[in-house]
C-alpha cells in the first residue's frame, strides 16, 4: 500500500487523547502536531505479528504482544506503541537481554484470591496477560483477585491490562517497576523506576481509564521529545548538581544507580510542589511489584530489564461485593458527567481520564489509519530488514 502523507492535525480537538500526570498538554489534542506519515492500521498489525513470529514467538503470543502495542498506538499513547519495537528488539536479541523467547511463566504460589507468578524472563506482555486473566478469574469467583509477578520484562501500557478487567465489568488495577532512573526527593542518584500505576472502572459511555507514571513523565515522553528535536518543556530531569536538564540529548543513555542525576518524581523539584508525594506513590509500586512477590525492586534492575527481571502487580475487583453493580456503575457514570460539566478555564476543557484515549481510538477506527513519526518508521524498517520480514508494501 502507498503511504499517505499527513502531518495530522487531529479533528475533534476537544476529544483527542491523553490522561494522567505523565501526559504533557493535558488539555491539548494528542498527536495533533506529530509529523510523519499515516499508515493502515490493519497492515501495521499484520506486519508486527509477522515480526514477532520471526523472533520465534508462537502466533498467539505474537498477537498478544502486538495487541498491547496497538492498544497504546490507537489511543494516542505514542510512548508505549510501536515506538517500543526498537527497545524490545534490544531486549530480545542482546545476549545479555532480559527476554527469553522460549520462557514459560509459572504460578509458584496461589490462594483463592491471590497468586504469585514467576515470569522466568518471558516477554512482559505474555506474563502480564496471564496474570490479569488469572486475577479476573479469581474476582469472578471470589469477588477479588490480585496477582503479583516477578522476573518479567517491560509490559507496555499498564492501562491495557486494567481495561481487560473493565471489559469484564470489573475494576482493574495494574502497576510495574522499571530500571532505576527516578530520584527520590532531593537525591542526586536514581533509585526508583518510573513505576506507573493504572486503574480502570466500567462506566458509560466508556470506562474510566487512568494510567500514569509516578515519575513526572514516562521515560517514553523524553524519547518522543528527542525524536521530534524538541527541548524538554519542563524540569523533568536534573543533573548531578540537581539542576534541570533541558536538552533530551543530555539525558543519560541508560538507567543505573551509578548515573549522576535522573528523572524527577511526580511533584517535581521540591516538597513545596509535592515531590515527596510522587516519591511515595513510586514506593507503593515497589512494594506491590517487587517486595510482595519477593522479586526485584527498581534498584536491583540493570537498565531496562537487562539481566534482572522487573515485577508487576494486577488486581481485579467485582463491584458486586459492594452492592448492585448496575447501580454502582450508573452512579459512577453520573459522577463523571458532573465532572465534565464543571466550568473550564478560558480556551480549556474539563476531561475525565479516558476521554481523550477513547476519542483517539474512535478517530483511528473511523479512518483506519495511524500516524508514525519518521524516526519510529526508520527503527521499524531497520528491525524488519534484519529479521527478513517483508515491509515494502507498508514503509
Secondary structure as UniProt FT lines:
FT   STRAND          4..5
FT   HELIX           13..15
FT   TURN            21..22
FT   TURN            26..27
FT   TURN            30..33
FT   STRAND          37..40
FT   HELIX           41..55
FT   HELIX           59..74
FT   TURN            75..76
FT   HELIX           78..80
FT   HELIX           82..84
FT   HELIX           85..93
FT   TURN            95..96
FT   TURN            101..102
FT   STRAND          106..110
FT   STRAND          114..118
FT   TURN            120..121
FT   HELIX           124..142
FT   STRAND          144..152
FT   HELIX           158..166
FT   TURN            167..169
FT   STRAND          170..176
FT   TURN            185..186
FT   STRAND          197..201
FT   STRAND          208..212
FT   HELIX           219..227
FT   TURN            228..229
FT   STRAND          237..238
FT   TURN            240..241
FT   STRAND          244..245
FT   HELIX           248..250
FT   TURN            257..258
FT   STRAND          260..263
FT   TURN            266..269
FT   HELIX           271..273
FT   HELIX           275..286
FT   HELIX           287..291
FT   TURN            292..294
FT   HELIX           298..300
FT   TURN            303..305
FT   STRAND          310..318
FT   HELIX           319..321
FT   HELIX           325..340
FT   TURN            346..347
FT   TURN            353..354
FT   HELIX           355..367
FT   STRAND          369..372
FT   HELIX           374..387
FT   TURN            392..394
//
